[in-house]
Amino acid sequence: MKTKLYISRENLKYNVEYIKRAIKNKKIIAMVKANAYGAGDTLISQELERLGIEDFGVANIDEAIRVRKVVNGMILVTSVCTCDEIDLAIENDISLSVSDIENLIDINSKAKNHNKKAKVHIKIDTGMTRLGFTFDTLNENLNKLLCLENIIFEGIYTHLSCADIDEEYTKEQFSEFKKILDMMSKYFNFKYIHVLNSDGTEKYANEDIEIEYTHVRVGLMLYGYTKDTKPILKLTAPILHINHITKYTKVGYGGTFIAKPNMKIAVIKMGYADGISRALSNKIKVKVKNVECPIVGNICMDMAMIDVTNVDNVSINEEAVIWDYDNNLYEISKISNKIVYETISTLGTRIERILD
């Protein structure tokens, strides 16, 4: 028996359809970076392509090549590809984000060596202060961009840093991006113009933001952990062993829980190396046979202990449900001092992913 992450096809389809209704005639770039936020990048990418999504976003070249093996559409690396990674991108028809002129010159040179044209998306820093050209750096280097014969300027985009909490700052980002887009559109015909992330799509998809964008770039909305979407993940772990307690005894590292006589303590096959935070020790409940069972003692690297005293006829290999499709992961994340992105994206590779 393995620890398993079940992925609801029905809920994923609902989320895709919900986003499509919200964005009307725009298209979706599905973010499948970080192993599709923990859900399994190849599994999710194939399913999303089956649901009509043609374009995907990843964080690095390794992710891009893995996804390229299962989908045919555009794949964008949203971070920077180093010089030794550019060849792999060109060979595998991967689109590259560019944030400075030196990187662009390297990409152009590599593409020329391959006798090909590399596809790039110009990343714009409108206030995230992470990666991207600014208005000034683009303006200064515009003539150099126009001379790069082995580059296809396929797209242009920015990233919103505060779309969920700061409307004024977000609108400043919109304004800055529009200024740059107006300048660049005089020289380039962009196929992909993307501004709205999940938070941005949720809040601004139905508003006139005065930017003629073509795509939204969504992650968490797809996985169902935003307002009005449906969670797609259910996490379970099998019971490996059951301890029948006859006297007071300490449970786990540090003895943070003392078992009473006549308790049943089950050991489940999941620990913090699999993504269940040690901070949840003695603080949350899982379900066995639909009965709530507290986690007791400190969560170990590979295992955790749960109180199954109230579960009738519990047996080895029984599945403990860590969280179900209808669970609120915001509460679990809050207890472990994480955000939901972190809770799901850190789910370990030892977990089997299964379309449900």
N, C-alpha and C positions, 0 to 999 in steps of 0.2 A: 504493500500500500504506500502511496505517495501523498505528500501534501499537494493539494490541487487548487488551482485558480480557475473557476468556471466563468466563462464569458457569455453573457446573454446576447444571442443573435437578435432576439426580438427587441431588446432595449437599445442595442446599437442601431438597429434600423430605425427605431422611433427617433433617436437623437439626430440621425442624419436627415430624416424627413423634417424634423422640427427646425433644424438649421436652414435647410433649403427653403422652407416657408418664410423664415425670418429674413433671409437675404434676397428673396425674389429671383431676379435675373442674374445675380452674381454666382460665382462658383466657389468651391471649397478647396483649399489646400489643407490636407489632413496632417496634423503634426503627429508623427509616430516615433519621435526621438525618445531616448532613454527607454528602449524596448517597449515603445508604445505606452509610455507612462506606467510601465510594469506589466501591461497586459499581454505582451508578446508581439514584437513588431511584424514578423512575417505573417503570423496568423491574422492579426488585425488588418494589415495592409491588403492581404488577399480578400478578406471579407468586405472591406471598404470598397475595393475595386469592383467586386461583385454588386455592390450597392450603387455603383455609378460614379464613384469618386476617381478622378484621373490624376490628381496631383498630390504630392506628399512632401513633407518637410522632416528633415533629420538634423542631428547636431554635428555629425562628423562623417568622414569618408567610410569608415568601417560600417556604420549603420546604413549608409547609402548603398553600398555594394551588397549588403545582406538583403535589403529591401528590393534592390534592382533584380535580384534573382527570381522574385515572385510577382512583380508588377511591371507594366509597360510604360506607365505615364511619366510625367516630369517628376524628378526627385531633386529637391533643393537642400543643399547643406547650408544651414543658417549661421554657422560659425565660420571661422577662417580655415581654409585648407593651406597647410604649409607647402613649401616648394616640392618636397618629395611626395606629396599626396596628389598634386595637380594632375600628374600623368594618369593615375588611376581614375580620377574623375573624368578626364577627357575620353579615356578608353571605354568607360562604362556609361557614357552619355549622362553624366551627373551635372546638374546646374550648380554653379558656385556663387556664394555671396562674396561681394568685394567691398572693402571698407577703406582702402587706401590705394594710391596710384602705384606704389611699388609692387603690391600683390597683383594688380591688373597687368603690369608689364611682364611679370613672371608668367602669368597665365597665358598671355599673348605669345610669349616666346615658346612655351611648351606646346601650345596648340600648333604653332608654325612648324615645330619639329615633327609633329604627328601628321602634318598636312591636313589639319582639321580646323574647325572653328569652335571655340569653347563658348558655352552658354553661361552668362552671368546675370545675377540680379544685383543692382546697386543698392547697398544698404545705407540708409540715411539715419544719422543720429539727430533726432529732433528733441532730445531731452532725457533720454535714458542714460546717457553718458557711459556707454559701454562700447559698442562697435558702430562704425558707420562714418560716411562722409558728412561734413557740415555744408551749409550753403557756400561758405568761403572756400573750403578745400576743393569742392567741386568746381567752383567758378575759376579758381586758380589753375586747375588741371584740365579744364574742358578741352583745350586744343590737343592735349596728349591723348585724351580719351578718343577723340575723333580720328586719330592717326593709328589706332590699334586695329589692324586689318583682319586679325584672326580671332576677334571677339564678336559674339552676338549679344547685344545688350537686350536680353530677353525680358528682364523685369526690373522693377524698382519698388522699394518698400521701406517701412519704418516699424518700430516697435513701441507700443504704448506702455508706459511705466506705471501709470496711476489711473487707468480707465475705470476701475471699480470704486475709487475713493475721492478723486479730485477732478471734477468736471472742468474747472477753469484751466488747470494745467494741461489736461487732455486736449482742450480746444486750442491751446497755444501750440501743442504738437501738431494738430491738424493744420493750423495756419502755416506753420513752418514747412510742413511737408508739401502743402499746396504750392507754396512759393517756389520750392525746388522742382516740383513736378512740372509746373508751368514753364520753368526755364529749360528743363531737360527734354520736355516733349517737343520742343522746337527742332531737336536734333535726332531724337530716337523714337521709334514706334514700339512702345512696350506692350508685350502680350500679357504680362502679369503686373498688375498694380495692386499691392496689398498693404493695408493699414491696420485693419481690425483684427485683434486677437480674440480669444474667447470672451474676456471681460468687455472688450470693445464691441464685439458682435452683439452680445447680450444687451448692451445699453444703447448703442448708436446705429444698429443695422437699419432701424426704421426712421432714423433722423436724417435730415439733409445736412451732411457735413461738408458740402461744396467741394468734394474730391471725387473725380470720376474713377473710382477704383473698380477692379475687375474680379477680385477674389477676396475672401476672408481666410485667415490663417488660424484654424481652431484646433485646440487640443482637449482641454478639460471638458468642454461642452460635449465632445464626442463620447467621452468616457462616462458622462452622466453625473458629474459632481458640480453642476451649476443649477441655478434656478430653472425649474420647468423641464429639466432633462431627467432621464432615468438612469441610475447607476447600473453599470454593466458587469460588475465584478462581485463574485462570491468566493470566499476563501475558506477552505477546510483543511483539517489535518487529522490523520488517523491516530487512534489510541494504540500505543506500543506496549503498555504495561499497566497493571492496576495494583496498587498497594492497599492492603486491608490493614488499617491501623488499629492496634489493640491497646496502645498507651500513648500518653503525650509524647510527641516527637517533633523535632524541627524539620522543616521542609526546605530544601534547596540551599544554594550558596548564601552564607550569612545568617541562615536560620531566621529569616524575616517573618515566617509564618509557623506557628506551633499548632500541629494537628491535635484534635481531641480524639479520645478513644472512640471506636466504632465509626470512623470515617473511611471513605474510599477515595483515594487520591490516584487519579489517572495521569499517565505521562503521555503527552502528545508530541508528534513528530514535527515540531516547528519551534524555532528559537530566533534570537535577534539576528543571526546570520541570514535568516530567511526574510527578514523585514518586519518582524513584530517587535517593536521597540521594548527594550528592557524597562523603560520608564512606565510601561503598562503593568508591571509586576504588582500583584495584590490590588489592582484597581479596576479591572474590567471583567466582564463575564462572557463566556462563549456558550454555545448551545450544543447539547448532546441529546438526541431524541426529543428535541424541542424543549428541553429542560435547561434553564439557565445554570451555568456552572462557573463559579468564580475561578480566575487564575490565582493560584496560591504559591507563595515563595517567589524568589527572583527568577525571572525568565533566563534560561541558559542560552548558550550559543546555538544549540541544535534542538533543544527540547524545552517544553514548559510543563508545569504540573497544574492540574485542575481538580477541583472538588466535585466528584460525581456521586456523592453520598445519596443524593435524592433521585438518582437515575436508576430505574428498575432494570434488572437483567442487562446491565452494561457489559460489553465484551471488548476484547482486543480487536482492532481493525475498525471498530465503530468510528464514524466520522464526527469530529467536533467542528462545528461551524464557527469560525473566528468572526466573520461578518457575512451577512446575507445581502442580497440585492437591495433590500429595503432598509439596510442599516445606514445610520447617519455617520459617515466617516469623519465629519467635522468634529464630533465629540471625541472620538478616539484620537484624532490628530491633536486636538487641544490638550488632552491629558498627557500625551507624549511630547508636548511642546513642538509640534510640527504643523505644517500646512498640509492640506490633502494631497497636493502635488508630491510632497515628500513621502507621505505614507504609502502611496501606491507605486511611485517610481522606484522605491528602494526594495520592492519585493524581489527576492533572490532568484537566481537561476536554477536552484534545485527544485523549485516548484513547477509542477506540470501544468501547462496551460491547456484548457479544453473548451472548445466551442460548445455551448449548451443550447 
